[in-house]
Amino acid sequence: MTSNVVVQLSDKEEYASPMELGKLVRVCGQLGRRHVSSSRVHEHRGPFATLSDVDVATFERLLGPSAVLTEAGDTEAFNVDWLRTCRGSGAAVLLPRSTEEVSAVLSHCHGRRLAVCPQGGNTGLVGGSVPVFDELVLSTARMAKVNTIDPLSGAVSCEAGCVLEALDTQVGEKAALTVPLDLGAKGSCQIGGNVATNAGGLRLLRYGPLHGSVLGLEAVLADGTVLDTMQTLRKDNTGLDLKQLFIGSEGILGVITRVAIQCVPRPCSTCVAFLGCPSFESTLQTFQAARQQFPEFLSSFEVMDAESMRCVRDNLHFRLPLDGEHPFYLLIEVAGSNEDALEESLLRFLDKCMSHSHISDGTMAKDSARVKELWRLRESIGEALRHDGYVYKYDISVPLATYMDVVALVRERVRGTSAMRVCGFGHMGDSNLHLNITAAGWDEALLGRIEPFVYEWTASVRGSISAEHGIGLHKKRFLHLCKTPAALEAMRSLKRAFDPLGILNPYKMLPPSS
């Protein structure tokens, strides 16, 4: 059986939970399955069992009837990804409330060889969180307890289904802490999914990746075995650090059920500068100066090219805070405990950059409303792009010296095609570029001008084809470009060791050995 699993259901861009999306998806499903994805994916169904009435009865006994969804109207939203480009046909959605229930479910699935698709907030962008065929969806949405908050050490332990924004609010209110992770999808994404995909986001420049922030985790393996590595210690040098295998594993090794994460003191004050720069070289000079000026306080350093801001201005009718148009724009955030000192330091920094002609115009803000207003310009680019029609999205990491080169190269490659605009923006502070190409609709000829060129070019400069979105379904056939055959085989060996029947999130991440 072959599935053409990539479809487009809607051009609406928003973050919402599967429950909230249910009504929208049922309506959009009436539009039919138009193929407009950035990749046409053909998969053959694996040698898995088919869900039976006996299986459903078993799950209802283990979880309770209300935690087993089988009606099409209830399961539809869990079968469609956030971009509306992937639709599976999972016949049941399971909503366990505890690690013990997850263990019981997987033990049964292992015995029956039923394939399982673990799902958190379903906000991923690479087709990794929805079924490809009829895999069962195992959602952690009902596992949302915060277990402990230690204000002394900053260690927080919680269940995998905690929504990132709610978790951050709770640790802030109870212990003046903040989670060292911030994403546009924070209102819907779950901490378990964040860890499983090694999410990056807006605070990585200051706090580093989750590999350094996650103190411990608990995961249930394919056969129902519970692997508990929930230590909250900063230092534990006793053998292999097994938790690291699950960070970024995208659910192919086990289902993360609990997480212990190192939270940090919440900054008392934040200042943001929005700047116009005359050249890309000047953005590099500004970044170097910012790292020297704010070695402890630099939280974010975002770059947007002129086309990105033009799109926000024209499609969303936002008024940009700077006069005229600039080749590049920067959004710089610094955060600390002394507001006056922070503001004074930022003003000195801006004066210095202006005197060296690194920036041509700028504005800054320290009150929360104005800070949010400036951040909105950066965070609304994705929404603005969708107004053009279809968006081909690429999330790559490249050396800073070549950061914007691929944007110019792709602009040249798509000249004379159906492409409407090519723009580049991203987390310059950690070398993460978001390359986006828009068109009125899906165009396979245009895709042929973009792929595999973007991924091959990225590999040629020793970059990564996935900076923070993961591999999932969409990118697995390109994984060989940035991983050696030995590395790929090592990953497959780990998969076989943890999940010998291959029931956990099949068809994702790992390309076949052939």
Summary of the structure (lengths in Angstrom):
residues: 514
radius of gyration: 22.9
end to end distance: 18.8
largest distance: 74.3
contacts: 1782
relative contact order: 0.12
helix: 37%
strand: 23%
